[in-house]
Every structure is written in structure tokens, then in C-alpha cells.
Amino acid sequence: MEKKLLKRIEVLRRRLNKFGLNRELIDNEVVEVSQQLDRLLNQYQRITSVEQLSFW
């Protein structure tokens, strides 16, 4: 699951970077992709935090 999530994060990160070169930062599609990326990054953070706590 973690690898799949990282792959989705990378795809959105690349897409956002590409949009950032060609569109204004307030463009609806840029904002939407940014929000999707934020959600995935937050999800990844929760997963890795739980794993770190489980280790101890």
C-alpha cells in the first residue's frame, strides 16, 4: 500500500509541477491537483507515523 501511495504522490507532484509552468497558481485545476496531493501527503504521513510508533 505504501508503495502505491508513493507512486500516486509522485504522479500528482509531476502533474502539479507541469501545471505550475503553464498556468497561474489560482487556476482551478492547479488548486484541485494541489489539494489532492496534500491529501495524499497527509495520508502518507499518518501511515509512516503509525509505523514509527509501532517500531518503538
C-alpha distance matrix in Angstrom:
0.0 3.8 5.5 5.2 6.2 8.7 9.9 10.7 12.3 14.3 15.5 16.7 18.3 20.2 21.3 22.5 24.4 26.0 27.1 28.4 30.8 32.3 32.2 33.2 30.7 31.8 31.1 29.3 26.6 26.1 25.8 23.3 21.0 21.4 20.6 17.4 16.4 17.6 15.5 12.2 13.6 14.6 11.3 9.9 13.2 12.9 9.7 11.4 14.7 13.9 12.8 16.0 18.0 16.9 18.1 21.5
3.8 0.0 3.8 5.5 5.1 6.2 8.7 10.0 10.5 12.3 14.4 15.5 16.3 18.5 20.0 20.9 22.4 24.4 25.7 26.6 29.0 30.8 30.8 31.6 29.0 30.4 30.1 28.6 26.0 24.9 24.6 22.7 20.0 20.0 19.5 16.6 14.9 15.8 14.4 10.9 11.3 12.7 9.9 7.4 10.5 11.1 7.9 8.6 12.3 12.3 10.9 13.6 16.1 15.6 16.3 19.6
5.5 3.8 0.0 3.8 5.4 5.1 6.2 8.7 9.8 10.5 12.4 14.4 15.1 16.6 18.5 19.9 21.0 22.7 24.4 25.6 27.5 29.3 29.7 31.0 28.7 30.5 29.8 28.5 25.6 24.5 24.8 22.9 19.9 20.2 20.3 17.2 15.3 17.0 16.0 12.3 12.8 15.0 12.7 10.0 13.2 14.4 11.6 11.7 15.5 15.9 14.1 16.5 19.4 18.8 19.0 22.5
5.2 5.5 3.8 0.0 3.8 5.5 5.1 6.4 8.7 9.9 10.7 12.6 14.2 15.6 16.8 18.4 20.1 21.4 22.7 24.4 26.4 27.8 28.0 29.5 27.3 28.7 27.7 26.1 23.1 22.6 22.9 20.5 17.7 18.6 18.5 15.0 13.8 15.9 14.5 10.9 12.5 14.7 12.1 10.5 14.1 15.0 12.5 13.7 17.2 17.4 16.3 19.0 21.5 20.9 21.7 25.1
6.2 5.1 5.4 3.8 0.0 3.8 5.4 5.1 6.2 8.6 9.9 10.7 12.2 14.4 15.4 16.4 18.3 20.1 21.0 22.3 24.7 26.2 26.1 27.1 24.6 26.0 25.3 23.7 21.0 20.2 20.1 17.9 15.2 15.6 15.2 12.1 10.6 12.3 10.9 7.2 8.8 10.9 8.6 7.1 10.8 12.0 10.1 11.4 14.7 15.3 14.8 17.3 19.7 19.7 20.7 23.8
8.7 6.2 5.1 5.5 3.8 0.0 3.8 5.4 5.0 6.2 8.7 9.9 10.3 12.3 14.2 15.1 16.3 18.4 19.8 20.7 22.9 24.8 25.1 26.2 23.7 25.6 25.1 24.1 21.3 19.9 20.2 18.6 15.4 15.4 15.9 13.1 10.7 12.6 12.3 8.6 8.7 11.7 10.3 7.8 10.9 13.1 11.4 11.5 14.9 16.3 15.3 17.1 20.0 20.3 20.7 23.7
9.9 8.7 6.2 5.1 5.4 3.8 0.0 3.8 5.4 5.1 6.3 8.7 9.8 10.7 12.4 14.2 15.4 16.7 18.4 19.9 21.7 23.3 23.9 25.5 23.5 25.4 24.4 23.4 20.2 19.2 20.1 18.2 14.9 15.7 16.6 13.5 11.4 14.2 14.0 10.4 11.4 14.6 13.2 11.2 14.5 16.5 14.8 15.2 18.6 19.8 18.8 20.7 23.6 23.7 24.1 27.3
10.7 10.0 8.7 6.4 5.1 5.4 3.8 0.0 3.8 5.4 5.1 6.3 8.5 10.0 10.6 12.2 14.3 15.5 16.5 18.2 20.4 21.6 21.7 23.1 21.1 22.6 21.5 20.1 17.0 16.3 16.9 14.8 11.6 12.8 13.3 10.0 8.6 11.7 11.2 7.9 9.9 12.9 11.6 10.6 14.1 15.8 14.7 15.8 18.9 20.0 19.7 21.8 24.3 24.6 25.5 28.5
12.3 10.5 9.8 8.7 6.2 5.0 5.4 3.8 0.0 3.8 5.5 5.3 6.0 8.7 9.9 10.4 12.2 14.2 15.2 16.2 18.7 20.4 20.3 21.3 18.9 20.7 20.1 19.2 16.4 14.9 15.3 13.9 10.5 10.6 11.5 8.9 6.2 9.0 9.5 6.4 7.0 10.6 10.3 9.0 11.8 14.2 13.8 14.3 17.1 18.8 18.7 20.2 22.8 23.7 24.4 27.1
14.3 12.3 10.5 9.9 8.6 6.2 5.1 5.4 3.8 0.0 3.8 5.5 5.0 6.2 8.5 9.8 10.5 12.3 14.2 15.2 17.0 18.9 19.6 21.0 19.1 21.4 20.6 20.3 17.2 15.4 16.7 15.6 11.9 12.2 14.1 11.8 8.9 11.9 13.1 10.1 10.2 13.9 13.9 12.0 14.6 17.4 16.7 16.6 19.6 21.5 20.9 22.2 25.1 26.0 26.2 28.9
15.5 14.4 12.4 10.7 9.9 8.7 6.3 5.1 5.5 3.8 0.0 3.8 5.5 5.3 6.2 8.6 10.0 10.7 12.4 14.2 15.9 17.2 17.9 19.8 18.3 20.3 18.9 18.3 14.9 13.8 15.5 14.0 10.3 11.8 13.7 11.0 9.2 12.9 13.7 11.1 12.3 15.8 15.5 14.4 17.3 19.7 19.0 19.5 22.5 24.2 23.7 25.3 28.1 28.8 29.3 32.1
16.7 15.5 14.4 12.6 10.7 9.9 8.7 6.3 5.3 5.5 3.8 0.0 3.8 5.4 4.9 6.0 8.5 9.7 10.3 12.0 14.4 15.6 15.5 16.9 15.1 16.9 15.7 15.0 11.8 10.5 11.8 10.4 6.7 8.0 10.0 7.7 6.0 9.8 11.0 9.3 10.4 13.7 14.1 13.7 16.2 18.6 18.6 19.3 21.8 23.7 23.9 25.3 27.8 28.8 29.6 32.2
18.3 16.3 15.1 14.2 12.2 10.3 9.8 8.5 6.0 5.0 5.5 3.8 0.0 3.8 5.4 5.1 6.2 8.6 9.9 10.5 12.7 14.8 15.0 16.2 14.2 16.6 16.1 16.2 13.3 11.0 12.4 12.2 8.5 8.3 11.0 9.8 6.9 9.9 12.2 10.5 10.3 13.8 14.9 13.9 15.7 18.7 18.9 19.0 21.3 23.7 23.7 24.6 27.3 28.7 29.1 31.5
20.2 18.5 16.6 15.6 14.4 12.3 10.7 10.0 8.7 6.2 5.3 5.4 3.8 0.0 3.8 5.4 5.1 6.2 8.6 9.8 11.0 13.0 14.1 16.1 14.9 17.6 16.5 17.0 13.8 11.8 14.2 14.0 10.3 10.9 14.0 12.7 10.4 13.6 15.7 13.9 14.0 17.6 18.4 17.2 19.3 22.2 22.1 22.1 24.7 27.0 26.7 27.6 30.5 31.7 31.9 34.4
21.3 20.0 18.5 16.8 15.4 14.2 12.4 10.6 9.9 8.5 6.2 4.9 5.4 3.8 0.0 3.8 5.4 5.1 6.2 8.5 10.2 11.1 11.7 13.9 13.0 15.2 13.6 13.8 10.4 8.9 11.7 11.2 7.7 9.4 12.4 11.2 9.9 13.3 15.2 14.0 14.8 18.1 18.9 18.4 20.6 23.2 23.4 23.9 26.3 28.4 28.5 29.7 32.3 33.5 34.1 36.6
22.5 20.9 19.9 18.4 16.4 15.1 14.2 12.2 10.4 9.8 8.6 6.0 5.1 5.4 3.8 0.0 3.8 5.4 5.0 6.0 8.8 10.1 10.0 11.3 9.7 12.2 11.3 11.9 9.1 6.5 9.0 9.5 6.3 6.6 10.2 10.1 8.6 11.3 13.8 13.4 13.6 16.6 18.1 17.9 19.5 22.3 23.0 23.4 25.4 27.8 28.2 29.1 31.5 33.1 33.7 35.9
24.4 22.4 21.0 20.1 18.3 16.3 15.4 14.3 12.2 10.5 10.0 8.5 6.2 5.1 5.4 3.8 0.0 3.8 5.5 5.0 6.6 9.2 10.1 11.6 10.6 13.8 13.2 14.7 12.2 9.3 12.0 13.1 10.1 9.8 13.5 13.6 11.5 13.9 16.8 16.0 15.6 18.8 20.5 19.7 21.1 24.2 24.8 24.6 26.7 29.4 29.5 30.0 32.7 34.4 34.6 36.8
26.0 24.4 22.7 21.4 20.1 18.4 16.7 15.5 14.2 12.3 10.7 9.7 8.6 6.2 5.1 5.4 3.8 0.0 3.8 5.4 5.4 6.9 8.7 11.4 11.5 14.4 12.9 14.5 11.6 9.6 13.0 13.8 11.0 11.9 15.5 15.2 13.8 16.6 19.1 18.4 18.5 21.8 23.1 22.5 24.2 27.1 27.5 27.6 29.9 32.3 32.3 33.1 35.8 37.3 37.6 39.9
27.1 25.7 24.4 22.7 21.0 19.8 18.4 16.5 15.2 14.2 12.4 10.3 9.9 8.6 6.2 5.0 5.5 3.8 0.0 3.8 5.4 5.3 5.6 8.2 8.4 10.9 9.1 10.8 8.3 6.3 10.0 11.1 9.1 10.1 13.6 13.9 13.2 15.7 18.2 18.2 18.6 21.4 23.0 22.9 24.5 27.2 28.0 28.4 30.4 32.8 33.2 34.1 36.5 38.1 38.8 40.9
28.4 26.6 25.6 24.4 22.3 20.7 19.9 18.2 16.2 15.2 14.2 12.0 10.5 9.8 8.5 6.0 5.0 5.4 3.8 0.0 3.8 5.6 5.5 6.7 6.5 9.9 9.4 11.9 10.3 7.3 10.2 12.4 10.7 10.3 13.9 15.0 13.8 15.6 18.7 18.8 18.5 21.2 23.3 23.1 24.2 27.1 28.2 28.3 29.9 32.7 33.2 33.6 36.1 38.0 38.5 40.4
30.8 29.0 27.5 26.4 24.7 22.9 21.7 20.4 18.7 17.0 15.9 14.4 12.7 11.0 10.2 8.8 6.6 5.4 5.4 3.8 0.0 3.8 6.1 8.2 9.3 12.6 11.9 14.7 13.0 10.5 13.8 15.8 14.0 13.9 17.6 18.4 17.1 19.1 22.2 22.0 21.7 24.6 26.6 26.1 27.2 30.3 31.2 31.0 32.9 35.7 36.0 36.3 38.9 40.8 41.0 43.0
32.3 30.8 29.3 27.8 26.2 24.8 23.3 21.6 20.4 18.9 17.2 15.6 14.8 13.0 11.1 10.1 9.2 6.9 5.3 5.6 3.8 0.0 3.8 7.1 9.4 11.9 10.2 13.1 11.6 10.0 13.5 15.3 14.1 14.8 18.2 19.0 18.4 20.6 23.2 23.4 23.6 26.3 28.1 28.0 29.4 32.2 33.1 33.3 35.2 37.8 38.2 38.8 41.3 43.1 43.6 45.6
32.2 30.8 29.7 28.0 26.1 25.1 23.9 21.7 20.3 19.6 17.9 15.5 15.0 14.1 11.7 10.0 10.1 8.7 5.6 5.5 6.1 3.8 0.0 3.7 6.4 8.2 6.5 9.8 9.1 7.6 10.7 12.9 12.4 12.9 16.0 17.3 17.2 19.0 21.6 22.3 22.6 25.0 26.9 27.3 28.5 31.1 32.3 32.8 34.4 36.9 37.7 38.4 40.6 42.4 43.2 45.1
33.2 31.6 31.0 29.5 27.1 26.2 25.5 23.1 21.3 21.0 19.8 16.9 16.2 16.1 13.9 11.3 11.6 11.4 8.2 6.7 8.2 7.1 3.7 0.0 3.8 5.4 5.4 9.1 9.7 7.7 9.7 12.7 13.0 12.6 15.3 17.4 17.4 18.4 21.2 22.5 22.5 24.4 26.8 27.4 28.1 30.6 32.3 32.7 33.9 36.6 37.7 38.1 40.1 42.2 43.1 44.7
30.7 29.0 28.7 27.3 24.6 23.7 23.5 21.1 18.9 19.1 18.3 15.1 14.2 14.9 13.0 9.7 10.6 11.5 8.4 6.5 9.3 9.4 6.4 3.8 0.0 3.8 5.5 8.4 9.1 6.1 7.0 10.6 10.8 9.6 12.2 14.7 14.5 15.0 18.0 19.5 19.3 21.0 23.5 24.2 24.7 27.2 29.1 29.5 30.5 33.2 34.4 34.7 36.6 38.8 39.8 41.3
31.8 30.4 30.5 28.7 26.0 25.6 25.4 22.6 20.7 21.4 20.3 16.9 16.6 17.6 15.2 12.2 13.8 14.4 10.9 9.9 12.6 11.9 8.2 5.4 3.8 0.0 3.8 6.2 8.4 6.8 6.3 9.8 11.4 10.5 12.1 14.9 15.6 15.8 18.3 20.3 20.5 21.7 24.2 25.4 25.9 27.9 30.0 30.9 31.6 34.1 35.7 36.2 37.7 40.0 41.2 42.6
31.1 30.1 29.8 27.7 25.3 25.1 24.4 21.5 20.1 20.6 18.9 15.7 16.1 16.5 13.6 11.3 13.2 12.9 9.1 9.4 11.9 10.2 6.5 5.4 5.5 3.8 0.0 3.8 5.5 5.3 6.3 8.7 10.2 10.6 12.4 14.4 15.5 16.5 18.6 20.3 21.0 22.5 24.5 25.8 26.8 28.8 30.5 31.5 32.7 34.9 36.3 37.2 38.9 40.8 42.1 43.8
29.3 28.6 28.5 26.1 23.7 24.1 23.4 20.1 19.2 20.3 18.3 15.0 16.2 17.0 13.8 11.9 14.7 14.5 10.8 11.9 14.7 13.1 9.8 9.1 8.4 6.2 3.8 0.0 3.8 5.5 5.2 6.1 8.7 9.8 10.6 12.3 14.2 15.2 16.6 18.6 19.9 21.1 22.7 24.4 25.6 27.2 28.9 30.3 31.4 33.3 34.9 36.1 37.5 39.3 40.9 42.7
26.6 26.0 25.6 23.1 21.0 21.3 20.2 17.0 16.4 17.2 14.9 11.8 13.3 13.8 10.4 9.1 12.2 11.6 8.3 10.3 13.0 11.6 9.1 9.7 9.1 8.4 5.5 3.8 0.0 3.8 5.4 5.0 6.2 8.4 9.8 10.6 12.2 14.1 15.4 16.7 18.2 19.9 21.2 22.5 24.2 25.9 27.2 28.6 30.1 31.9 33.2 34.5 36.2 37.8 39.2 41.2
26.1 24.9 24.5 22.6 20.2 19.9 19.2 16.3 14.9 15.4 13.8 10.5 11.0 11.8 8.9 6.5 9.3 9.6 6.3 7.3 10.5 10.0 7.6 7.7 6.1 6.8 5.3 5.5 3.8 0.0 3.8 5.5 5.3 6.1 8.6 10.0 10.6 12.2 14.4 15.5 16.3 18.3 20.0 21.0 22.3 24.4 25.8 26.8 28.2 30.4 31.6 32.5 34.4 36.2 37.4 39.3
25.8 24.6 24.8 22.9 20.1 20.2 20.1 16.9 15.3 16.7 15.5 11.8 12.4 14.2 11.7 9.0 12.0 13.0 10.0 10.2 13.8 13.5 10.7 9.7 7.0 6.3 6.3 5.2 5.4 3.8 0.0 3.8 5.6 5.0 6.1 8.6 9.8 10.4 12.4 14.3 15.1 16.4 18.4 19.9 20.8 22.6 24.4 25.6 26.6 28.8 30.3 31.2 32.8 34.7 36.1 37.8
23.3 22.7 22.9 20.5 17.9 18.6 18.2 14.8 13.9 15.6 14.0 10.4 12.2 14.0 11.2 9.5 13.1 13.8 11.1 12.4 15.8 15.3 12.9 12.7 10.6 9.8 8.7 6.1 5.0 5.5 3.8 0.0 3.8 5.4 5.1 6.2 8.6 9.8 10.7 12.5 14.2 15.4 16.7 18.5 20.0 21.3 22.9 24.5 25.7 27.5 29.0 30.3 31.8 33.4 35.1 37.0
21.0 20.0 19.9 17.7 15.2 15.4 14.9 11.6 10.5 11.9 10.3 6.7 8.5 10.3 7.7 6.3 10.1 11.0 9.1 10.7 14.0 14.1 12.4 13.0 10.8 11.4 10.2 8.7 6.2 5.3 5.6 3.8 0.0 3.8 5.4 5.0 6.1 8.6 9.9 10.6 12.2 14.2 15.3 16.4 18.2 20.0 21.1 22.4 24.1 26.0 27.1 28.4 30.2 31.7 33.1 35.2
21.4 20.0 20.2 18.6 15.6 15.4 15.7 12.8 10.6 12.2 11.8 8.0 8.3 10.9 9.4 6.6 9.8 11.9 10.1 10.3 13.9 14.8 12.9 12.6 9.6 10.5 10.6 9.8 8.4 6.1 5.0 5.4 3.8 0.0 3.8 5.5 5.1 6.2 8.7 10.0 10.4 12.2 14.2 15.2 16.3 18.4 20.0 20.9 22.2 24.4 25.7 26.6 28.4 30.2 31.5 33.3
20.6 19.5 20.3 18.5 15.2 15.9 16.6 13.3 11.5 14.1 13.7 10.0 11.0 14.0 12.4 10.2 13.5 15.5 13.6 13.9 17.6 18.2 16.0 15.3 12.2 12.1 12.4 10.6 9.8 8.6 6.1 5.1 5.4 3.8 0.0 3.8 5.4 5.0 6.3 8.7 9.8 10.5 12.3 14.2 15.2 16.6 18.5 20.0 20.9 22.8 24.5 25.6 27.0 28.8 30.5 32.2
17.4 16.6 17.2 15.0 12.1 13.1 13.5 10.0 8.9 11.8 11.0 7.7 9.8 12.7 11.2 10.1 13.6 15.2 13.9 15.0 18.4 19.0 17.3 17.4 14.7 14.9 14.4 12.3 10.6 10.0 8.6 6.2 5.0 5.5 3.8 0.0 3.8 5.4 5.2 6.4 8.7 10.0 10.7 12.4 14.3 15.5 16.7 18.5 20.0 21.5 22.9 24.5 26.0 27.4 29.0 31.1
16.4 14.9 15.3 13.8 10.6 10.7 11.4 8.6 6.2 8.9 9.2 6.0 6.9 10.4 9.9 8.6 11.5 13.8 13.2 13.8 17.1 18.4 17.2 17.4 14.5 15.6 15.5 14.2 12.2 10.6 9.8 8.6 6.1 5.1 5.4 3.8 0.0 3.8 5.4 5.1 6.1 8.5 9.8 10.4 12.2 14.2 15.3 16.4 18.1 20.1 21.1 22.3 24.2 25.7 27.0 29.1
17.6 15.8 17.0 15.9 12.3 12.6 14.2 11.7 9.0 11.9 12.9 9.8 9.9 13.6 13.3 11.3 13.9 16.6 15.7 15.6 19.1 20.6 19.0 18.4 15.0 15.8 16.5 15.2 14.1 12.2 10.4 9.8 8.6 6.2 5.0 5.4 3.8 0.0 3.8 5.5 5.1 6.1 8.5 9.8 10.4 12.3 14.3 15.3 16.2 18.4 20.0 20.9 22.4 24.3 25.8 27.4
15.5 14.4 16.0 14.5 10.9 12.3 14.0 11.2 9.5 13.1 13.7 11.0 12.2 15.7 15.2 13.8 16.8 19.1 18.2 18.7 22.2 23.2 21.6 21.2 18.0 18.3 18.6 16.6 15.4 14.4 12.4 10.7 9.9 8.7 6.3 5.2 5.4 3.8 0.0 3.8 5.5 5.1 6.2 8.6 9.9 10.7 12.4 14.3 15.3 16.8 18.6 20.0 21.2 22.8 24.7 26.5
12.2 10.9 12.3 10.9 7.2 8.6 10.4 7.9 6.4 10.1 11.1 9.3 10.5 13.9 14.0 13.4 16.0 18.4 18.2 18.8 22.0 23.4 22.3 22.5 19.5 20.3 20.3 18.6 16.7 15.5 14.3 12.5 10.6 10.0 8.7 6.4 5.1 5.5 3.8 0.0 3.8 5.4 5.0 6.1 8.5 9.8 10.5 12.2 14.1 15.5 16.6 18.3 20.0 21.2 22.7 25.0
13.6 11.3 12.8 12.5 8.8 8.7 11.4 9.9 7.0 10.2 12.3 10.4 10.3 14.0 14.8 13.6 15.6 18.5 18.6 18.5 21.7 23.6 22.6 22.5 19.3 20.5 21.0 19.9 18.2 16.3 15.1 14.2 12.2 10.4 9.8 8.7 6.1 5.1 5.5 3.8 0.0 3.8 5.4 5.0 6.1 8.7 9.9 10.5 12.0 14.3 15.3 16.3 18.2 19.9 21.1 23.0
14.6 12.7 15.0 14.7 10.9 11.7 14.6 12.9 10.6 13.9 15.8 13.7 13.8 17.6 18.1 16.6 18.8 21.8 21.4 21.2 24.6 26.3 25.0 24.4 21.0 21.7 22.5 21.1 19.9 18.3 16.4 15.4 14.2 12.2 10.5 10.0 8.5 6.1 5.1 5.4 3.8 0.0 3.8 5.4 5.0 6.3 8.7 10.0 10.4 12.4 14.3 15.3 16.5 18.4 20.1 21.7
11.3 9.9 12.7 12.1 8.6 10.3 13.2 11.6 10.3 13.9 15.5 14.1 14.9 18.4 18.9 18.1 20.5 23.1 23.0 23.3 26.6 28.1 26.9 26.8 23.5 24.2 24.5 22.7 21.2 20.0 18.4 16.7 15.3 14.2 12.3 10.7 9.8 8.5 6.2 5.0 5.4 3.8 0.0 3.8 5.4 5.2 6.3 8.7 9.9 10.9 12.6 14.4 15.6 16.8 18.7 20.8
9.9 7.4 10.0 10.5 7.1 7.8 11.2 10.6 9.0 12.0 14.4 13.7 13.9 17.2 18.4 17.9 19.7 22.5 22.9 23.1 26.1 28.0 27.3 27.4 24.2 25.4 25.8 24.4 22.5 21.0 19.9 18.5 16.4 15.2 14.2 12.4 10.4 9.8 8.6 6.1 5.0 5.4 3.8 0.0 3.8 5.4 5.1 6.2 8.4 10.0 10.7 12.3 14.3 15.4 16.7 19.0
13.2 10.5 13.2 14.1 10.8 10.9 14.5 14.1 11.8 14.6 17.3 16.2 15.7 19.3 20.6 19.5 21.1 24.2 24.5 24.2 27.2 29.4 28.5 28.1 24.7 25.9 26.8 25.6 24.2 22.3 20.8 20.0 18.2 16.3 15.2 14.3 12.2 10.4 9.9 8.5 6.1 5.0 5.4 3.8 0.0 3.8 5.5 5.3 5.9 8.6 9.9 10.4 12.2 14.1 15.4 17.1
12.9 11.1 14.4 15.0 12.0 13.1 16.5 15.8 14.2 17.4 19.7 18.6 18.7 22.2 23.2 22.3 24.2 27.1 27.2 27.1 30.3 32.2 31.1 30.6 27.2 27.9 28.8 27.2 25.9 24.4 22.6 21.3 20.0 18.4 16.6 15.5 14.2 12.3 10.7 9.8 8.7 6.3 5.2 5.4 3.8 0.0 3.8 5.6 5.1 6.2 8.7 10.0 10.6 12.3 14.4 16.0
9.7 7.9 11.6 12.5 10.1 11.4 14.8 14.7 13.8 16.7 19.0 18.6 18.9 22.1 23.4 23.0 24.8 27.5 28.0 28.2 31.2 33.1 32.3 32.3 29.1 30.0 30.5 28.9 27.2 25.8 24.4 22.9 21.1 20.0 18.5 16.7 15.3 14.3 12.4 10.5 9.9 8.7 6.3 5.1 5.5 3.8 0.0 3.8 5.5 5.3 6.3 8.8 10.1 10.7 12.6 15.0
11.4 8.6 11.7 13.7 11.4 11.5 15.2 15.8 14.3 16.6 19.5 19.3 19.0 22.1 23.9 23.4 24.6 27.6 28.4 28.3 31.0 33.3 32.8 32.7 29.5 30.9 31.5 30.3 28.6 26.8 25.6 24.5 22.4 20.9 20.0 18.5 16.4 15.3 14.3 12.2 10.5 10.0 8.7 6.2 5.3 5.6 3.8 0.0 3.8 5.4 5.0 6.2 8.6 9.8 10.6 13.0
14.7 12.3 15.5 17.2 14.7 14.9 18.6 18.9 17.1 19.6 22.5 21.8 21.3 24.7 26.3 25.4 26.7 29.9 30.4 29.9 32.9 35.2 34.4 33.9 30.5 31.6 32.7 31.4 30.1 28.2 26.6 25.7 24.1 22.2 20.9 20.0 18.1 16.2 15.3 14.1 12.0 10.4 9.9 8.4 5.9 5.1 5.5 3.8 0.0 3.8 5.4 5.1 6.2 8.6 10.0 11.2
13.9 12.3 15.9 17.4 15.3 16.3 19.8 20.0 18.8 21.5 24.2 23.7 23.7 27.0 28.4 27.8 29.4 32.3 32.8 32.7 35.7 37.8 36.9 36.6 33.2 34.1 34.9 33.3 31.9 30.4 28.8 27.5 26.0 24.4 22.8 21.5 20.1 18.4 16.8 15.5 14.3 12.4 10.9 10.0 8.6 6.2 5.3 5.4 3.8 0.0 3.8 5.4 5.1 6.1 8.7 10.3
12.8 10.9 14.1 16.3 14.8 15.3 18.8 19.7 18.7 20.9 23.7 23.9 23.7 26.7 28.5 28.2 29.5 32.3 33.2 33.2 36.0 38.2 37.7 37.7 34.4 35.7 36.3 34.9 33.2 31.6 30.3 29.0 27.1 25.7 24.5 22.9 21.1 20.0 18.6 16.6 15.3 14.3 12.6 10.7 9.9 8.7 6.3 5.0 5.4 3.8 0.0 3.8 5.4 5.0 6.3 9.1
16.0 13.6 16.5 19.0 17.3 17.1 20.7 21.8 20.2 22.2 25.3 25.3 24.6 27.6 29.7 29.1 30.0 33.1 34.1 33.6 36.3 38.8 38.4 38.1 34.7 36.2 37.2 36.1 34.5 32.5 31.2 30.3 28.4 26.6 25.6 24.5 22.3 20.9 20.0 18.3 16.3 15.3 14.4 12.3 10.4 10.0 8.8 6.2 5.1 5.4 3.8 0.0 3.8 5.4 5.2 6.9
18.0 16.1 19.4 21.5 19.7 20.0 23.6 24.3 22.8 25.1 28.1 27.8 27.3 30.5 32.3 31.5 32.7 35.8 36.5 36.1 38.9 41.3 40.6 40.1 36.6 37.7 38.9 37.5 36.2 34.4 32.8 31.8 30.2 28.4 27.0 26.0 24.2 22.4 21.2 20.0 18.2 16.5 15.6 14.3 12.2 10.6 10.1 8.6 6.2 5.1 5.4 3.8 0.0 3.8 5.4 5.5
16.9 15.6 18.8 20.9 19.7 20.3 23.7 24.6 23.7 26.0 28.8 28.8 28.7 31.7 33.5 33.1 34.4 37.3 38.1 38.0 40.8 43.1 42.4 42.2 38.8 40.0 40.8 39.3 37.8 36.2 34.7 33.4 31.7 30.2 28.8 27.4 25.7 24.3 22.8 21.2 19.9 18.4 16.8 15.4 14.1 12.3 10.7 9.8 8.6 6.1 5.0 5.4 3.8 0.0 3.8 5.5
18.1 16.3 19.0 21.7 20.7 20.7 24.1 25.5 24.4 26.2 29.3 29.6 29.1 31.9 34.1 33.7 34.6 37.6 38.8 38.5 41.0 43.6 43.2 43.1 39.8 41.2 42.1 40.9 39.2 37.4 36.1 35.1 33.1 31.5 30.5 29.0 27.0 25.8 24.7 22.7 21.1 20.1 18.7 16.7 15.4 14.4 12.6 10.6 10.0 8.7 6.3 5.2 5.4 3.8 0.0 3.8
21.5 19.6 22.5 25.1 23.8 23.7 27.3 28.5 27.1 28.9 32.1 32.2 31.5 34.4 36.6 35.9 36.8 39.9 40.9 40.4 43.0 45.6 45.1 44.7 41.3 42.6 43.8 42.7 41.2 39.3 37.8 37.0 35.2 33.3 32.2 31.1 29.1 27.4 26.5 25.0 23.0 21.7 20.8 19.0 17.1 16.0 15.0 13.0 11.2 10.3 9.1 6.9 5.5 5.5 3.8 0.0
